[in-house]
Amino acid sequence: MSKNSGLFRSPVKQTKLSQFELCKMESLSKLQEIAPDTGEIFT
């Protein structure tokens, strides 16, 4: 049981991180679209 839970937890964390990264990329792209000049500051 413990091994299975560990295996399931890893991908779940990865998906959360990927979703968080996607949100950050989307916010950065939106900021760049609104003000491309300030895009360099965020990256």
N, CA, C and O of each residue as an XYZ file, in Angstrom:
172
protein
N       0.845     -1.207      0.000
C       0.000      0.000      0.000
C       0.878      1.254      0.000
O       0.656      2.181     -0.779
N       1.874      1.265      0.885
C       2.729      2.460      0.977
C       3.465      2.691     -0.344
O       3.599      3.828     -0.797
N       3.947      1.587     -0.963
C       4.665      1.738     -2.238
C       3.726      2.306     -3.310
O       4.102      3.202     -4.066
N       2.508      1.776     -3.364
C       1.562      2.254     -4.375
C       1.255      3.735     -4.160
O       1.236      4.514     -5.113
N       1.013      4.121     -2.906
C       0.695      5.524     -2.630
C       1.861      6.417     -3.061
O       1.650      7.499     -3.608
N       3.086      5.963     -2.813
C       4.257      6.755     -3.211
C       4.310      6.919     -4.714
O       4.596      8.003     -5.221
N       4.026      5.819     -5.439
C       4.060      5.896     -6.907
C       2.983      6.852     -7.405
O       3.195      7.588     -8.369
N       1.828      6.839     -6.742
C       0.749      7.721     -7.188
C       1.037      9.176     -6.822
O       0.645     10.089     -7.548
N       1.712      9.387     -5.714
C       1.977     10.766     -5.285
C       2.940     11.467     -6.244
O       2.768     12.649     -6.541
N       3.945     10.750     -6.724
C       4.945     11.376     -7.601
C       4.302     12.022     -8.828
O       4.507     13.214     -9.056
N       3.526     11.272     -9.633
C       2.920     11.872    -10.824
C       1.963     13.003    -10.471
O       1.862     13.986    -11.206
N       1.267     12.869     -9.359
C       0.332     13.930     -8.962
C       1.096     15.227     -8.731
O       0.676     16.292     -9.184
N       2.226     15.133     -8.021
C       3.028     16.339     -7.778
C       3.536     16.903     -9.100
O       3.544     18.117     -9.302
N       3.961     16.014    -10.001
C       4.474     16.473    -11.294
C       3.382     17.216    -12.058
O       3.648     18.255    -12.663
N       2.156     16.694    -12.036
C       1.069     17.343    -12.759
C       0.794     18.712    -12.138
O       0.561     19.682    -12.859
N       0.819     18.795    -10.814
C       0.589     20.091    -10.163
C       1.675     21.080    -10.571
O       1.383     22.236    -10.876
N       2.931     20.625    -10.578
C       4.030     21.509    -10.965
C       3.861     21.944    -12.413
O       4.049     23.116    -12.738
N       3.505     20.999    -13.287
C       3.343     21.330    -14.704
C       2.219     22.353    -14.862
O       2.358     23.315    -15.618
N       1.108     22.153    -14.154
C      -0.005     23.101    -14.238
C       0.437     24.469    -13.733
O       0.088     25.488    -14.327
N       1.207     24.503    -12.635
C       1.692     25.778    -12.104
C       2.602     26.452    -13.115
O       2.515     27.661    -13.333
N       3.486     25.658    -13.739
C       4.390     26.224    -14.748
C       3.595     26.750    -15.937
O       3.908     27.812    -16.475
N       2.566     26.006    -16.347
C       1.731     26.452    -17.469
C       1.063     27.780    -17.113
O       1.013     28.688    -17.942
N       0.553     27.897    -15.892
C      -0.083     29.150    -15.463
C       0.931     30.285    -15.510
O       0.615     31.381    -15.974
N       2.157     30.030    -15.030
C       3.198     31.063    -15.053
C       3.511     31.462    -16.490
O       3.633     32.649    -16.792
N       3.643     30.470    -17.384
C       3.942     30.764    -18.788
C       2.806     31.574    -19.405
O       3.051     32.512    -20.164
N       1.566     31.214    -19.081
C       0.421     31.945    -19.629
C       0.430     33.382    -19.122
O       0.217     34.310    -19.902
N       0.674     33.581    -17.827
C       0.704     34.935    -17.264
C       1.836     35.735    -17.896
O       1.661     36.908    -18.227
N       3.004     35.099    -18.064
C       4.141     35.790    -18.687
C       3.807     36.165    -20.123
O       4.112     37.276    -20.557
N       3.186     35.253    -20.864
C       2.828     35.538    -22.261
C       1.835     36.695    -22.300
O       1.936     37.566    -23.164
N       0.873     36.714    -21.370
C      -0.106     37.804    -21.334
C       0.603     39.119    -21.032
O       0.326     40.135    -21.670
N       1.517     39.105    -20.062
C       2.251     40.331    -19.727
C       3.062     40.798    -20.926
O       3.122     41.993    -21.219
N       3.687     39.849    -21.618
C       4.488     40.205    -22.793
C       3.595     40.786    -23.884
O       3.988     41.728    -24.571
N       2.391     40.228    -24.047
C       1.478     40.738    -25.065
C       1.053     42.160    -24.712
O       0.976     43.024    -25.586
N       0.777     42.403    -23.427
C       0.349     43.743    -23.004
C       1.521     44.716    -23.087
O       1.387     45.816    -23.623
N       2.671     44.305    -22.553
C       3.858     45.178    -22.575
C       5.085     44.336    -22.898
O       5.765     43.877    -21.980
N       5.390     44.119    -24.177
C       6.538     43.288    -24.555
C       7.858     43.854    -24.025
O       8.780     43.090    -23.744
N       7.962     45.147    -23.887
C       9.211     45.760    -23.414
C       9.535     45.286    -21.995
O      10.705     45.085    -21.668
N       8.521     45.107    -21.153
C       8.759     44.703    -19.766
C       8.905     43.186    -19.658
O       9.197     42.680    -18.575
N       8.709     42.451    -20.750
C       8.823     40.990    -20.713
C      10.197     40.549    -20.242
O      10.318     39.547    -19.536
N      11.235     41.283    -20.621
C      12.594     40.890    -20.231
C      12.754     40.933    -18.711
O      13.493     40.125    -18.148
N      12.078     41.854    -18.049
C      12.222     41.981    -16.594
C      11.665     40.734    -15.908
O      12.232     40.263    -14.923
N      10.555     40.198    -16.425
C       9.929     39.054    -15.771
C      10.705     37.767    -16.031
O      10.683     36.859    -15.199
N      11.390     37.673    -17.168
C      12.055     36.411    -17.499
C      13.414     36.295    -16.881
O      14.095     35.287    -17.070
